[in-house]
């Protein structure tokens, strides 16, 4: 199951730069993870300074 980004996202972009498959992009007010591209590695969750990313 792909990771998801909650409303706690502050749009810092730290996660997008760390995603090995480029599954994270800036969305409307927060970053979003493309579930079809996400490989469930968890790198983004470990990078997020606000803890906004979790397993969906």
DRENDRENVEX-240048 format. One record per residue: residue number from 1; residue in three letters; x, y, z of N, C-alpha, C, O in turn. Coordinates in steps of 0.1 Angstrom, whole numbers, plus 5000, padded with zeros to 4 digits. Layout:
<node><n>NUM</n><res>ALA</res><n_X>X</n_X><n_Y>Y</n_Y><n_Z>Z</n_Z><ca_X>X</ca_X><ca_Y>Y</ca_Y><ca_Z>Z</ca_Z><c_X>X</c_X><c_Y>Y</c_Y><c_Z>Z</c_Z><o_X>X</o_X><o_Y>Y</o_Y><o_Z>Z</o_Z></node>
...
This chain:
<node><n>1</n><res>UNK</res><n_X>5008</n_X><n_Y>4988</n_Y><n_Z>5000</n_Z><ca_X>5000</ca_X><ca_Y>5000</ca_Y><ca_Z>5000</ca_Z><c_X>5009</c_X><c_Y>5012</c_Y><c_Z>5000</c_Z><o_X>5019</o_X><o_Y>5013</o_Y><o_Z>5008</o_Z></node>
<node><n>2</n><res>UNK</res><n_X>5005</n_X><n_Y>5022</n_Y><n_Z>4992</n_Z><ca_X>5013</ca_X><ca_Y>5034</ca_Y><ca_Z>4990</ca_Z><c_X>5013</c_X><c_Y>5043</c_Y><c_Z>5003</c_Z><o_X>5003</o_X><o_Y>5042</o_Y><o_Z>5010</o_Z></node>
<node><n>3</n><res>UNK</res><n_X>5023</n_X><n_Y>5051</n_Y><n_Z>5004</n_Z><ca_X>5023</ca_X><ca_Y>5061</ca_Y><ca_Z>5015</ca_Z><c_X>5014</c_X><c_Y>5072</c_Y><c_Z>5011</c_Z><o_X>5012</o_X><o_Y>5075</o_Y><o_Z>4999</o_Z></node>
<node><n>4</n><res>UNK</res><n_X>5010</n_X><n_Y>5080</n_Y><n_Z>5021</n_Z><ca_X>5001</ca_X><ca_Y>5091</ca_Y><ca_Z>5019</ca_Z><c_X>5006</c_X><c_Y>5103</c_Y><c_Z>5027</c_Z><o_X>5013</o_X><o_Y>5101</o_Y><o_Z>5037</o_Z></node>
<node><n>5</n><res>UNK</res><n_X>5003</n_X><n_Y>5115</n_Y><n_Z>5023</n_Z><ca_X>5007</ca_X><ca_Y>5127</ca_Y><ca_Z>5030</ca_Z><c_X>4995</c_X><c_Y>5134</c_Y><c_Z>5036</c_Z><o_X>4985</o_X><o_Y>5137</o_Y><o_Z>5028</o_Z></node>
<node><n>6</n><res>UNK</res><n_X>4995</n_X><n_Y>5137</n_Y><n_Z>5049</n_Z><ca_X>4984</ca_X><ca_Y>5143</ca_Y><ca_Z>5055</ca_Z><c_X>4984</c_X><c_Y>5158</c_Y><c_Z>5054</c_Z><o_X>4993</o_X><o_Y>5164</o_Y><o_Z>5048</o_Z></node>
<node><n>7</n><res>UNK</res><n_X>4974</n_X><n_Y>5164</n_Y><n_Z>5060</n_Z><ca_X>4972</ca_X><ca_Y>5179</ca_Y><ca_Z>5059</ca_Z><c_X>4983</c_X><c_Y>5185</c_Y><c_Z>5068</c_Z><o_X>4984</o_X><o_Y>5198</o_Y><o_Z>5068</o_Z></node>
<node><n>8</n><res>UNK</res><n_X>4991</n_X><n_Y>5178</n_Y><n_Z>5075</n_Z><ca_X>5002</ca_X><ca_Y>5183</ca_Y><ca_Z>5083</ca_Z><c_X>5014</c_X><c_Y>5188</c_Y><c_Z>5075</c_Z><o_X>5023</o_X><o_Y>5194</o_Y><o_Z>5079</o_Z></node>
<node><n>9</n><res>UNK</res><n_X>5013</n_X><n_Y>5185</n_Y><n_Z>5062</n_Z><ca_X>5024</ca_X><ca_Y>5188</ca_Y><ca_Z>5052</ca_Z><c_X>5025</c_X><c_Y>5203</c_Y><c_Z>5052</c_Z><o_X>5015</o_X><o_Y>5211</o_Y><o_Z>5051</o_Z></node>
<node><n>10</n><res>UNK</res><n_X>5037</n_X><n_Y>5208</n_Y><n_Z>5052</n_Z><ca_X>5040</ca_X><ca_Y>5223</ca_Y><ca_Z>5052</ca_Z><c_X>5046</c_X><c_Y>5226</c_Y><c_Z>5038</c_Z><o_X>5052</o_X><o_Y>5237</o_Y><o_Z>5036</o_Z></node>
<node><n>11</n><res>UNK</res><n_X>5046</n_X><n_Y>5217</n_Y><n_Z>5029</n_Z><ca_X>5051</ca_X><ca_Y>5219</ca_Y><ca_Z>5015</ca_Z><c_X>5066</c_X><c_Y>5223</c_Y><c_Z>5014</c_Z><o_X>5070</o_X><o_Y>5232</o_Y><o_Z>5007</o_Z></node>
<node><n>12</n><res>UNK</res><n_X>5074</n_X><n_Y>5217</n_Y><n_Z>5023</n_Z><ca_X>5088</ca_X><ca_Y>5220</ca_Y><ca_Z>5023</ca_Z><c_X>5096</c_X><c_Y>5213</c_Y><c_Z>5011</c_Z><o_X>5106</o_X><o_Y>5218</o_Y><o_Z>5007</o_Z></node>
<node><n>13</n><res>UNK</res><n_X>5090</n_X><n_Y>5202</n_Y><n_Z>5006</n_Z><ca_X>5096</ca_X><ca_Y>5195</ca_Y><ca_Z>4995</ca_Z><c_X>5107</c_X><c_Y>5186</c_Y><c_Z>4998</c_Z><o_X>5113</o_X><o_Y>5180</o_Y><o_Z>4989</o_Z></node>
<node><n>14</n><res>UNK</res><n_X>5110</n_X><n_Y>5184</n_Y><n_Z>5011</n_Z><ca_X>5121</ca_X><ca_Y>5175</ca_Y><ca_Z>5015</ca_Z><c_X>5118</c_X><c_Y>5160</c_Y><c_Z>5010</c_Z><o_X>5128</o_X><o_Y>5154</o_Y><o_Z>5006</o_Z></node>
<node><n>15</n><res>UNK</res><n_X>5106</n_X><n_Y>5156</n_Y><n_Z>5010</n_Z><ca_X>5102</ca_X><ca_Y>5143</ca_Y><ca_Z>5006</ca_Z><c_X>5104</c_X><c_Y>5140</c_Y><c_Z>4991</c_Z><o_X>5109</o_X><o_Y>5130</o_Y><o_Z>4987</o_Z></node>
<node><n>16</n><res>UNK</res><n_X>5100</n_X><n_Y>5150</n_Y><n_Z>4983</n_Z><ca_X>5101</ca_X><ca_Y>5149</ca_Y><ca_Z>4969</ca_Z><c_X>5116</c_X><c_Y>5147</c_Y><c_Z>4964</c_Z><o_X>5118</o_X><o_Y>5139</o_Y><o_Z>4955</o_Z></node>
<node><n>17</n><res>UNK</res><n_X>5125</n_X><n_Y>5153</n_Y><n_Z>4971</n_Z><ca_X>5139</ca_X><ca_Y>5152</ca_Y><ca_Z>4967</ca_Z><c_X>5145</c_X><c_Y>5139</c_Y><c_Z>4970</c_Z><o_X>5155</o_X><o_Y>5135</o_Y><o_Z>4965</o_Z></node>
<node><n>18</n><res>UNK</res><n_X>5139</n_X><n_Y>5132</n_Y><n_Z>4980</n_Z><ca_X>5144</ca_X><ca_Y>5119</ca_Y><ca_Z>4985</ca_Z><c_X>5138</c_X><c_Y>5107</c_Y><c_Z>4978</c_Z><o_X>5143</o_X><o_Y>5096</o_Y><o_Z>4979</o_Z></node>
<node><n>19</n><res>UNK</res><n_X>5126</n_X><n_Y>5109</n_Y><n_Z>4972</n_Z><ca_X>5119</ca_X><ca_Y>5097</ca_Y><ca_Z>4966</ca_Z><c_X>5127</c_X><c_Y>5091</c_Y><c_Z>4954</c_Z><o_X>5130</o_X><o_Y>5098</o_Y><o_Z>4945</o_Z></node>
<node><n>20</n><res>UNK</res><n_X>5131</n_X><n_Y>5078</n_Y><n_Z>4955</n_Z><ca_X>5139</ca_X><ca_Y>5072</ca_Y><ca_Z>4945</ca_Z><c_X>5132</c_X><c_Y>5070</c_Y><c_Z>4932</c_Z><o_X>5139</o_X><o_Y>5068</o_Y><o_Z>4921</o_Z></node>
<node><n>21</n><res>UNK</res><n_X>5119</n_X><n_Y>5070</n_Y><n_Z>4932</n_Z><ca_X>5111</ca_X><ca_Y>5068</ca_Y><ca_Z>4919</ca_Z><c_X>5104</c_X><c_Y>5080</c_Y><c_Z>4914</c_Z><o_X>5096</o_X><o_Y>5079</o_Y><o_Z>4905</o_Z></node>
<node><n>22</n><res>UNK</res><n_X>5105</n_X><n_Y>5091</n_Y><n_Z>4921</n_Z><ca_X>5099</ca_X><ca_Y>5104</ca_Y><ca_Z>4917</ca_Z><c_X>5084</c_X><c_Y>5103</c_Y><c_Z>4918</c_Z><o_X>5077</o_X><o_Y>5109</o_Y><o_Z>4910</o_Z></node>
<node><n>23</n><res>UNK</res><n_X>5079</n_X><n_Y>5097</n_Y><n_Z>4928</n_Z><ca_X>5064</ca_X><ca_Y>5095</ca_Y><ca_Z>4930</ca_Z><c_X>5058</c_X><c_Y>5107</c_Y><c_Z>4937</c_Z><o_X>5046</o_X><o_Y>5107</o_Y><o_Z>4939</o_Z></node>
<node><n>24</n><res>UNK</res><n_X>5066</n_X><n_Y>5117</n_Y><n_Z>4942</n_Z><ca_X>5060</ca_X><ca_Y>5128</ca_Y><ca_Z>4950</ca_Z><c_X>5061</c_X><c_Y>5141</c_Y><c_Z>4942</c_Z><o_X>5072</o_X><o_Y>5144</o_Y><o_Z>4936</o_Z></node>
<node><n>25</n><res>UNK</res><n_X>5050</n_X><n_Y>5148</n_Y><n_Z>4941</n_Z><ca_X>5050</ca_X><ca_Y>5161</ca_Y><ca_Z>4934</ca_Z><c_X>5041</c_X><c_Y>5171</c_Y><c_Z>4942</c_Z><o_X>5033</o_X><o_Y>5167</o_Y><o_Z>4951</o_Z></node>
<node><n>26</n><res>UNK</res><n_X>5044</n_X><n_Y>5183</n_Y><n_Z>4940</n_Z><ca_X>5036</ca_X><ca_Y>5194</ca_Y><ca_Z>4946</ca_Z><c_X>5022</c_X><c_Y>5194</c_Y><c_Z>4942</c_Z><o_X>5019</o_X><o_Y>5194</o_Y><o_Z>4930</o_Z></node>
<node><n>27</n><res>UNK</res><n_X>5013</n_X><n_Y>5193</n_Y><n_Z>4951</n_Z><ca_X>4999</ca_X><ca_Y>5193</ca_Y><ca_Z>4948</ca_Z><c_X>4992</c_X><c_Y>5206</c_Y><c_Z>4952</c_Z><o_X>4999</o_X><o_Y>5217</o_Y><o_Z>4953</o_Z></node>
<node><n>28</n><res>UNK</res><n_X>4979</n_X><n_Y>5206</n_Y><n_Z>4954</n_Z><ca_X>4972</ca_X><ca_Y>5218</ca_Y><ca_Z>4958</ca_Z><c_X>4973</c_X><c_Y>5220</c_Y><c_Z>4973</c_Z><o_X>4965</o_X><o_Y>5215</o_Y><o_Z>4981</o_Z></node>
<node><n>29</n><res>UNK</res><n_X>4982</n_X><n_Y>5228</n_Y><n_Z>4978</n_Z><ca_X>4984</ca_X><ca_Y>5231</ca_Y><ca_Z>4992</ca_Z><c_X>4993</c_X><c_Y>5222</c_Y><c_Z>4999</c_Z><o_X>4997</o_X><o_Y>5225</o_Y><o_Z>5011</o_Z></node>
<node><n>30</n><res>UNK</res><n_X>4996</n_X><n_Y>5211</n_Y><n_Z>4994</n_Z><ca_X>5005</ca_X><ca_Y>5201</ca_Y><ca_Z>5000</ca_Z><c_X>5011</c_X><c_Y>5192</c_Y><c_Z>4989</c_Z><o_X>5006</o_X><o_Y>5191</o_Y><o_Z>4978</o_Z></node>
<node><n>31</n><res>UNK</res><n_X>5021</n_X><n_Y>5184</n_Y><n_Z>4993</n_Z><ca_X>5027</ca_X><ca_Y>5175</ca_Y><ca_Z>4983</ca_Z><c_X>5018</c_X><c_Y>5162</c_Y><c_Z>4983</c_Z><o_X>5011</o_X><o_Y>5159</o_Y><o_Z>4993</o_Z></node>
<node><n>32</n><res>UNK</res><n_X>5019</n_X><n_Y>5155</n_Y><n_Z>4972</n_Z><ca_X>5011</ca_X><ca_Y>5143</ca_Y><ca_Z>4970</ca_Z><c_X>5019</c_X><c_Y>5132</c_Y><c_Z>4965</c_Z><o_X>5029</o_X><o_Y>5134</o_Y><o_Z>4958</o_Z></node>
<node><n>33</n><res>UNK</res><n_X>5015</n_X><n_Y>5120</n_Y><n_Z>4969</n_Z><ca_X>5023</ca_X><ca_Y>5108</ca_Y><ca_Z>4964</ca_Z><c_X>5014</c_X><c_Y>5100</c_Y><c_Z>4954</c_Z><o_X>5003</o_X><o_Y>5097</o_Y><o_Z>4957</o_Z></node>
<node><n>34</n><res>UNK</res><n_X>5020</n_X><n_Y>5097</n_Y><n_Z>4942</n_Z><ca_X>5013</ca_X><ca_Y>5090</ca_Y><ca_Z>4932</ca_Z><c_X>5014</c_X><c_Y>5075</c_Y><c_Z>4936</c_Z><o_X>5024</o_X><o_Y>5069</o_Y><o_Z>4936</o_Z></node>
<node><n>35</n><res>UNK</res><n_X>5002</n_X><n_Y>5070</n_Y><n_Z>4940</n_Z><ca_X>5001</ca_X><ca_Y>5056</ca_Y><ca_Z>4945</ca_Z><c_X>5006</c_X><c_Y>5046</c_Y><c_Z>4934</c_Z><o_X>5010</o_X><o_Y>5035</o_Y><o_Z>4938</o_Z></node>
<node><n>36</n><res>UNK</res><n_X>5004</n_X><n_Y>5049</n_Y><n_Z>4922</n_Z><ca_X>5008</ca_X><ca_Y>5039</ca_Y><ca_Z>4911</ca_Z><c_X>5023</c_X><c_Y>5038</c_Y><c_Z>4909</c_Z><o_X>5028</o_X><o_Y>5028</o_Y><o_Z>4905</o_Z></node>
<node><n>37</n><res>UNK</res><n_X>5030</n_X><n_Y>5049</n_Y><n_Z>4913</n_Z><ca_X>5045</ca_X><ca_Y>5049</ca_Y><ca_Z>4912</ca_Z><c_X>5052</c_X><c_Y>5046</c_Y><c_Z>4925</c_Z><o_X>5063</o_X><o_Y>5040</o_Y><o_Z>4924</o_Z></node>
<node><n>38</n><res>UNK</res><n_X>5046</n_X><n_Y>5048</n_Y><n_Z>4936</n_Z><ca_X>5052</ca_X><ca_Y>5046</ca_Y><ca_Z>4949</ca_Z><c_X>5056</c_X><c_Y>5031</c_Y><c_Z>4951</c_Z><o_X>5048</o_X><o_Y>5022</o_Y><o_Z>4948</o_Z></node>
<node><n>39</n><res>UNK</res><n_X>5068</n_X><n_Y>5028</n_Y><n_Z>4956</n_Z><ca_X>5073</ca_X><ca_Y>5015</ca_Y><ca_Z>4958</ca_Z><c_X>5073</c_X><c_Y>5011</c_Y><c_Z>4973</c_Z><o_X>5079</o_X><o_Y>5001</o_Y><o_Z>4976</o_Z></node>
<node><n>40</n><res>UNK</res><n_X>5067</n_X><n_Y>5019</n_Y><n_Z>4981</n_Z><ca_X>5065</ca_X><ca_Y>5016</ca_Y><ca_Z>4996</ca_Z><c_X>5079</c_X><c_Y>5014</c_Y><c_Z>5003</c_Z><o_X>5080</o_X><o_Y>5006</o_Y><o_Z>5012</o_Z></node>
<node><n>41</n><res>UNK</res><n_X>5088</n_X><n_Y>5022</n_Y><n_Z>4999</n_Z><ca_X>5102</ca_X><ca_Y>5021</ca_Y><ca_Z>5005</ca_Z><c_X>5102</c_X><c_Y>5028</c_Y><c_Z>5019</c_Z><o_X>5110</o_X><o_Y>5025</o_Y><o_Z>5027</o_Z></node>
<node><n>42</n><res>UNK</res><n_X>5094</n_X><n_Y>5039</n_Y><n_Z>5021</n_Z><ca_X>5094</ca_X><ca_Y>5046</ca_Y><ca_Z>5033</ca_Z><c_X>5104</c_X><c_Y>5057</c_Y><c_Z>5035</c_Z><o_X>5105</o_X><o_Y>5063</o_Y><o_Z>5045</o_Z></node>
<node><n>43</n><res>UNK</res><n_X>5112</n_X><n_Y>5059</n_Y><n_Z>5024</n_Z><ca_X>5122</ca_X><ca_Y>5070</ca_Y><ca_Z>5025</ca_Z><c_X>5116</c_X><c_Y>5083</c_Y><c_Z>5028</c_Z><o_X>5121</o_X><o_Y>5091</o_Y><o_Z>5036</o_Z></node>
<node><n>44</n><res>UNK</res><n_X>5105</n_X><n_Y>5086</n_Y><n_Z>5022</n_Z><ca_X>5098</ca_X><ca_Y>5099</ca_Y><ca_Z>5024</ca_Z><c_X>5094</c_X><c_Y>5101</c_Y><c_Z>5038</c_Z><o_X>5095</o_X><o_Y>5112</o_Y><o_Z>5044</o_Z></node>
<node><n>45</n><res>UNK</res><n_X>5088</n_X><n_Y>5091</n_Y><n_Z>5044</n_Z><ca_X>5084</ca_X><ca_Y>5092</ca_Y><ca_Z>5058</ca_Z><c_X>5095</c_X><c_Y>5095</c_Y><c_Z>5068</c_Z><o_X>5093</o_X><o_Y>5103</o_Y><o_Z>5077</o_Z></node>
<node><n>46</n><res>UNK</res><n_X>5107</n_X><n_Y>5090</n_Y><n_Z>5065</n_Z><ca_X>5118</ca_X><ca_Y>5092</ca_Y><ca_Z>5073</ca_Z><c_X>5124</c_X><c_Y>5106</c_Y><c_Z>5071</c_Z><o_X>5132</o_X><o_Y>5111</o_Y><o_Z>5080</o_Z></node>
<node><n>47</n><res>UNK</res><n_X>5121</n_X><n_Y>5112</n_Y><n_Z>5060</n_Z><ca_X>5126</ca_X><ca_Y>5125</ca_Y><ca_Z>5057</ca_Z><c_X>5117</c_X><c_Y>5137</c_Y><c_Z>5061</c_Z><o_X>5122</o_X><o_Y>5148</o_Y><o_Z>5064</o_Z></node>
<node><n>48</n><res>UNK</res><n_X>5104</n_X><n_Y>5134</n_Y><n_Z>5063</n_Z><ca_X>5095</ca_X><ca_Y>5145</ca_Y><ca_Z>5066</ca_Z><c_X>5097</c_X><c_Y>5151</c_Y><c_Z>5080</c_Z><o_X>5096</o_X><o_Y>5144</o_Y><o_Z>5090</o_Z></node>
<node><n>49</n><res>UNK</res><n_X>5099</n_X><n_Y>5164</n_Y><n_Z>5080</n_Z><ca_X>5102</ca_X><ca_Y>5170</ca_Y><ca_Z>5093</ca_Z><c_X>5089</c_X><c_Y>5172</c_Y><c_Z>5102</c_Z><o_X>5090</o_X><o_Y>5174</o_Y><o_Z>5114</o_Z></node>
<node><n>50</n><res>UNK</res><n_X>5077</n_X><n_Y>5171</n_Y><n_Z>5096</n_Z><ca_X>5065</ca_X><ca_Y>5172</ca_Y><ca_Z>5104</ca_Z><c_X>5058</c_X><c_Y>5159</c_Y><c_Z>5107</c_Z><o_X>5047</o_X><o_Y>5159</o_Y><o_Z>5113</o_Z></node>
<node><n>51</n><res>UNK</res><n_X>5063</n_X><n_Y>5148</n_Y><n_Z>5101</n_Z><ca_X>5057</ca_X><ca_Y>5135</ca_Y><ca_Z>5104</ca_Z><c_X>5044</c_X><c_Y>5134</c_Y><c_Z>5096</c_Z><o_X>5035</o_X><o_Y>5127</o_Y><o_Z>5101</o_Z></node>
<node><n>52</n><res>UNK</res><n_X>5042</n_X><n_Y>5141</n_Y><n_Z>5085</n_Z><ca_X>5030</ca_X><ca_Y>5141</ca_Y><ca_Z>5077</ca_Z><c_X>5028</c_X><c_Y>5129</c_Y><c_Z>5068</c_Z><o_X>5017</o_X><o_Y>5127</o_Y><o_Z>5062</o_Z></node>
<node><n>53</n><res>UNK</res><n_X>5038</n_X><n_Y>5121</n_Y><n_Z>5067</n_Z><ca_X>5038</ca_X><ca_Y>5109</ca_Y><ca_Z>5058</ca_Z><c_X>5036</c_X><c_Y>5096</c_Y><c_Z>5066</c_Z><o_X>5044</o_X><o_Y>5094</o_Y><o_Z>5075</o_Z></node>
<node><n>54</n><res>UNK</res><n_X>5027</n_X><n_Y>5088</n_Y><n_Z>5061</n_Z><ca_X>5025</ca_X><ca_Y>5075</ca_Y><ca_Z>5068</ca_Z><c_X>5020</c_X><c_Y>5065</c_Y><c_Z>5057</c_Z><o_X>5016</o_X><o_Y>5069</o_Y><o_Z>5046</o_Z></node>
<node><n>55</n><res>UNK</res><n_X>5020</n_X><n_Y>5052</n_Y><n_Z>5061</n_Z><ca_X>5015</ca_X><ca_Y>5042</ca_Y><ca_Z>5052</ca_Z><c_X>5000</c_X><c_Y>5044</c_Y><c_Z>5051</c_Z><o_X>4993</o_X><o_Y>5046</o_Y><o_Z>5060</o_Z></node>
<node><n>56</n><res>UNK</res><n_X>4995</n_X><n_Y>5043</n_Y><n_Z>5038</n_Z><ca_X>4981</ca_X><ca_Y>5045</ca_Y><ca_Z>5035</ca_Z><c_X>4974</c_X><c_Y>5032</c_Y><c_Z>5039</c_Z><o_X>4962</o_X><o_Y>5032</o_Y><o_Z>5037</o_Z></node>
